[in-house]
Amino acid sequence: MSDQSTTRAPMPARKRGLGALLALAGERKTSLIWATVLSAMSSLLSLAPLLVIYLVLLHLAHPQQEKTLTELWSILGWGALAMGLRWLLQVSGGVLAHLAAFNILFDLRLAVADKLRRVPMGWITARNAESINKVLRDDVDRLELFIAHHLNDSAAALTLPVVSAIALFYLDWRMALVTLVTVPLAIVVQLLLWKKVPEVMREYNEVNAILASQVVQYVQGIAVIKTYRQGAASAASAVRLPQVVAAYFDVIVRMVKLTVPAWSAFTVVIGANMLCILPFGGYWYLQGSLSLELFVLCLLLGLGITRPLFQLAFFGSLMRLIQDGYGRVQDLMEAPELPDAANAANMQTPADNSVEFDGTSFAYGEITVLQDISFKIPAGSLTAIVGPSGAGKSTLAQLLVRFWDVQQGAVRIGGADVREIPLADMHSQVAYVMQDVFLFHDTVLENIRLGREDISEEQVVAAATAAQAHDFINCLPQGYQTVLGERGARLSGGEKQRLSIARALVKNSPVIVLDEATAFSDPVNEARLLQALGVLTRDKTVMVIAHRLSTIIDADQIVVLDTGRVIACGKHAQLLQDCTLYRHLWQLQSDSATWKIRSTPTDEHVKGAA
Ligand SMILES: Nc1ncnc2c1ncn2[C@@H]1O[C@H](COP(=O)(O)OP(=O)(O)OP(=O)(O)O)[C@@H](O)[C@H]1O
């Protein structure tokens, strides 16, 4: 749908970088700050063994007979205590960070799921389902890694070199300089060689998303592929897998070519400080201006500085991936929403269960599919919408349940504009039995009550019985507890349709929209389905979209749509007399009852069917 039909709530300026990630922590910021402080303190204590070595050497170099052994034991004791404390700090920091991460991401996942419920269907259908899935799965998972691990590890990795450098300057400024001389060099090398990496990483992310989507499409379309494409290569090419895998391979090769030399250069240059520490330290030792124990301590500090610096550089490169991923989560969270009138000043409550389309026009983007539609459905009556394929029947039904908002005119329930009825009220007011029934990978019971705990098992059974579904459910291996395959894979089209009628019965809304409810029916199924529909629609306001005109000849009103306009409105007999298109559709269906697969339809038939 076009975005013009929705009003975008004013968004605060989007935070970026580390600030945005920390803002995400919300109330759990304090836990995160504590987690990083504890990790930093724990990393400081990793210097304790170096201090122990230094003190032991000091005592061995200047022994004081009887005192030395006691002091050695005492140093060892302090060292062991420091290690114990380090373990405690590390565990506490880790636990705090993990708890904060899981809580933050739990809230975030719920917020994203809630957001998807509030955006117009058009926003979702304009995107590939797998790209939304990838945001929920990969990008959110990366945030988990960042909050639970990288943040703590970065704090620890930053603390160690900073404190080591301060200690080195304190101990011997000359040794500090020769130890740190390679750091700026390594940073310059890294910046130069890393320049093109972000671009390739972005490309990698894009190709990776396309690959994931193609694999999902391959699996979802496996029935079509099995039927039309035989042979592995041919089957894979049905969803352009070979091309996408080739693009993926190409981007991986380019990434390896860029990153491996950069990382290697960084590691080598950083580690090359030994080439300065040893000769200069040795010279000052021989010269007598540096003690052996200080020389050893500076050596150990110099060695210990390289690993955290390498880790910091690694986290720095990951930050871009994490930020890009979080950017996609933010895009999703900033998607325009269908405005909800709940608590708004203009909030309205339907006076009754009638429905009205009043001068309604609607376009998908630039393409207008409904123009100036006006008709009323009195409360408790049944209106059928008929017309050729593509006339706009389903779109009309979806405007009533606010999958989209109209661009002109209004849709009203009980005199209230649907845009001014709180979404929750509107959803309880209208039940929509769709053409394409979606069943969740869950039990039959949960598929009917859709997670509503207030609906008892007895109510579900009663609804399924009324929907003519009880018998086939009982024949399933675990009855109502049978887990249905993905999208209800083990049920026939007619059975799925009856389950969706049971859903609507349980919901018990006063307004019912039926979209092609009898589409999957053989004569036996159709009789059952019509019986189920009879129960569902009793005393309700019903809008039914029908291709089989035989099922709606008793409708209180039939609206004939053609290319997005109402061309006639009336009862069956009257329309047969007055409306050429209706008569034509009726004629086609009467003829089709006598068709055989091998008979050749006339041009007239084909034109009408199109
Ligand atoms: N999500 C969408 N985005 C863009 N165009 C759409 C979308 N859904 C439907 N259309 C287009 O809008 C027009 C009306 O479609 P709609 O499904 O409402 O017709 P219909 O009368 O219900 O058709 P059918 O009887 O074949 O189901 C068609 O041209 C269709 O291609």
The ligand as a MOL file (V3000), in Angstrom:
LIG
                    3D

  0  0  0     0  0            999 V3000
M  V30 BEGIN CTAB
M  V30 COUNTS 31 33 0 0 0
M  V30 BEGIN ATOM
M  V30 1 N -0.7430 -6.4550 -2.1340 0
M  V30 2 C -0.9760 -6.0100 -3.3500 0
M  V30 3 N -0.1310 -5.1300 -3.9190 0
M  V30 4 C -0.3580 -4.6450 -5.1580 0
M  V30 5 N -1.4020 -4.9930 -5.9150 0
M  V30 6 C -2.2960 -5.8640 -5.4100 0
M  V30 7 C -2.1170 -6.4190 -4.1090 0
M  V30 8 N -3.1440 -7.2580 -3.8740 0
M  V30 9 C -3.9310 -7.2280 -4.9760 0
M  V30 10 N -3.4190 -6.3920 -5.8970 0
M  V30 11 C -3.9960 -6.0570 -7.1900 0
M  V30 12 O -5.2410 -5.4020 -6.9530 0
M  V30 13 C -6.2310 -5.8200 -7.8820 0
M  V30 14 C -7.4540 -6.3520 -7.1250 0
M  V30 15 O -7.0450 -7.5290 -6.4310 0
M  V30 16 P -8.0640 -8.3490 -5.5200 0
M  V30 17 O -7.3310 -9.4950 -4.9650 0
M  V30 18 O -8.7160 -7.4070 -4.5820 0
M  V30 19 O -9.1160 -8.8280 -6.6160 0
M  V30 20 P -10.2080 -9.9750 -6.4900 0
M  V30 21 O -11.4310 -9.4110 -7.1600 0
M  V30 22 O -10.3720 -10.4000 -5.0930 0
M  V30 23 O -9.5420 -11.1000 -7.3640 0
M  V30 24 P -9.7460 -12.6960 -7.2810 0
M  V30 25 O -11.2080 -12.9650 -7.4680 0
M  V30 26 O -8.9470 -13.2230 -8.4100 0
M  V30 27 O -9.2350 -13.1070 -5.9420 0
M  V30 28 C -5.5620 -6.8470 -8.7740 0
M  V30 29 O -5.1690 -6.2080 -9.9630 0
M  V30 30 C -4.3480 -7.3040 -7.9970 0
M  V30 31 O -3.2880 -7.6350 -8.8770 0
M  V30 END ATOM
M  V30 BEGIN BOND
M  V30 1 1 1 2
M  V30 2 1 2 3
M  V30 3 2 2 7
M  V30 4 2 3 4
M  V30 5 1 4 5
M  V30 6 2 5 6
M  V30 7 1 6 7
M  V30 8 1 6 10
M  V30 9 1 7 8
M  V30 10 2 8 9
M  V30 11 1 9 10
M  V30 12 1 10 11
M  V30 13 1 11 12
M  V30 14 1 11 30
M  V30 15 1 12 13
M  V30 16 1 13 14
M  V30 17 1 13 28
M  V30 18 1 14 15
M  V30 19 1 15 16
M  V30 20 2 16 17
M  V30 21 1 16 18
M  V30 22 1 16 19
M  V30 23 1 19 20
M  V30 24 2 20 21
M  V30 25 1 20 22
M  V30 26 1 20 23
M  V30 27 1 23 24
M  V30 28 2 24 25
M  V30 29 1 24 26
M  V30 30 1 24 27
M  V30 31 1 28 29
M  V30 32 1 28 30
M  V30 33 1 30 31
M  V30 END BOND
M  V30 END CTAB
M  END
